[in-house]
Structure formats: structure tokens, C-alpha cells
């Protein structure tokens, strides 16, 4: 199949016939990455706007100096960045992961070189998997031992909001592997 793309620089053709469509499991995994970041982002935003999430003592005072305020801007930006990066995983199973959308300046309408997507996605998957495992096997319990950290129900809510992030790296890794297999695999 050849696709004609009309952009600001005129019409161009891009062949996308050589790339097989993503299997259903890869599409579901890509969509799941977006959902892995959402609970922690919502928790952070609530925290940033001063919703009491269980911090107490000196830790609550330290956070309270910046929220609402610059701390709020920071947690909103962090949450938006995480959600945006997770959304890029969807591009690995969609046509815009093979041909840049025409509205993107400079590269719109051009074919995406597979390694330009695979290398950052694989690095991201590795880093996210490492961070998730580090948090799961020691980081969270270390943070929860702080005297001002949330306790009881607040700790359960915070943990349930952050736990899905552990799946982000492995899901991204699986989708990246499938993208590589479909775009540069078996020649």
C-alpha cells in the first residue's frame, strides 16, 4: 500500500506495505501503558492542590510551603510528561509510528526510521523497568518508613496509585519488541 501525504511542503508518497499491522496483544499493551501512569498522576495533582493525602509532621510542612504554588506546577508538569511519554507507546502500534503526522514541523509526512523509535523506546523500557523494580523491592518501603509518610488508608491509596507504574516498563518493552519485529525483523 502506498499512502499519499499532503503537507506544507507539497505531496509525497510513503510506502507502508512492508510493515505488518500490530497484533491485538500489542495494541492492548500499548493502550495499557497510558493507564499505568494515570492513577499516580491524578494522585500527584490532588497532592499538588493541597488535598490531604496523609503526609504529617515536618514532611507535610516541607511540602506545604510549595503547594499550592510551584509545587503544584511541578506535579502537574510531571504528570503531563509521564502521560505524554506513555501515550507515545501507542505510536508503536499506529500508523503515526511509521509516518510522522503532517502537522509536526520539519518531519511531518516523512517515514519514521525504525531505529529512531526503537532505541529511545528500548532505553525507556529498560530504565522504567529498573525504576519499577527498585521501587517495588525496597524504595517504597524505605520511603514509607519516614515518620511523616502516609499511614493506614492513605498509604494503601498512595500505593495503589503508584503500583501500576511497575508495569509501564515491561509493557513498553513488549510493544517495542513487537514494533522492532514488524519494522526491521525478518528481511
N, C-alpha and C positions, 0 to 999 in steps of 0.2 A: 504494500500500500504506500502510495506517495501522498503526502499532505502538502497543500499549498498554503503557505503562511504569508499573510499580508501585514507588513509592519510599517514603521515610519520610514524605513529605507527602501521600500518597494516590496515586490513579491519575491519569494524564494521557495524552493521546494526542499522538503526534508523527507527522506525515506525512513519509515519506521517499520517496514515489513520484517526486518531481520530480528526484531525484538518480540518475543512471545509475551502474551499478556500475563500478568501476575496471577498465581494460583489464589484460590479463595482464602486459604490459611494466611497467606502473606498480606492480603488486603485486610483481614480481620486483625492481624498482629499490628499492622501499621496504624489502624484506627485505634487500637487499644493503647498505643503509646500516648496519644492525645489524652486519653482518660487517666493514664497513670500520673500525670502532672497536675490534673485539675484539683483533686482534694487538698493537696498541700498548698497550692496557690490560693485557694479560697480561704484556707486556714490562715495563711500569712497575711492576706489582705484584711481579714477580720481583725487579726492581731495588730496590724498597722493602723487601723482606725480606732484602736483603743478598746476593742471588745475584750473583756477579761477572759483570758484563756488559761489561767491557772498559775501564772508566774507570781512569786511573792518575794518579800524582803528586798534585799539590795538589788537582786536581778530585776525585779519589777520596777524599782526606782530608776535603774540604769536605762531600761527600755522606755520607761515613761517620759524621760527627758526628750526623746526624739519622736514620740508617737502620740498624737498626730503631729506631723511635721516632716522633716527629711527622712525619718524612718519609714513613714508611710509611702513616700515617693520611692524609696529603695525597695520595699517589699512589693509594691505594685510593679515596678520595673523588673524585678527578679522573677515574679510570677509570669509576667507577659513574655519575658525572654524564654523561660522554661517552656511555656506553652507554644511559643513560636517555633522553638527548636524541635519540640516533639511533633509539631504539625509538619515539619519538613520531611519526616519519615513517610508521610502519605505520598509525597512526591516520588518515592521509590517504587510505588505501585500504580502511579497515574501517568498519563501521557506527558504532563508538565515536568516529569522527572527525566524525560528523554528529549523534549523540545521545550526550551525556555519560553514562558508566556510572552506574547508580543509587547505587553505593557512594561516589561522590565527594560530599563535603559541599557544600551550598549549590547546586551546579549539576547534581547527579545527575538524570538523566532528562530534562533540558532539551535542546532543539536547540542545536547549536553554530553560532553565527553564522559564516558562511564567512570573513569578514574577520578574525575572531578567531583563526583558524587560518592563513589565508593570509599575513597581514602578518608575524607572527613567523617563519613558515617561510621566507618570501622573504628577510627580513633575514638569517636564519641561513644560508640558502643562499649569499647574497652574501658574507657575512663568511667562511664556511668555504671558499668558492672562492678568495677573495682570499688567505686564510692558506695554503691549499694551494699556490697558485701562487707565493707569496712564499717558501715553504719549498723548493719544487721548483727554483726559479730563483734560488738564492743563499743562502737561510737554512741549509739543511743543509750545504752545502759550507763556509760560514763557521763553523758550529759544529764541523764535522769537522776544521777546521784548528787547533783548540785542542790544545795539546800533550798534555793529559790525556784527550782524547776517545778513544773506542774506535777500534781499528785492525784491519785484516785481517778475519778471520772475524767478530769481534764487531761491526765496523762494518757488514758485509753483513747480519748478523742484525738489527741495530737498524734499518737502512734498510728491509729487507723488512717489518719490523713496522710502521713508520710510513708507508710508501709508500701503503697502501690509504686512508689518511686523505685523500689528494688527491682521491679520487673521491667523498667524502662530500658536499661542497658541490654539485657538478653533479648527483648523484643526487637530493639533496633538492630542488634547483631543478626538475628534470624532474617529480618527483612532485607538487610544489607547483603547477606549471603545470597538470598534469592535474587536480588537485583543484579549482583555480580554474575550469578549463574546464567541469568537471562540475557545480559548485555555483553559480557565478554567470555562467557563459558563456551563450551564445545564449538570450535571453529572448524 
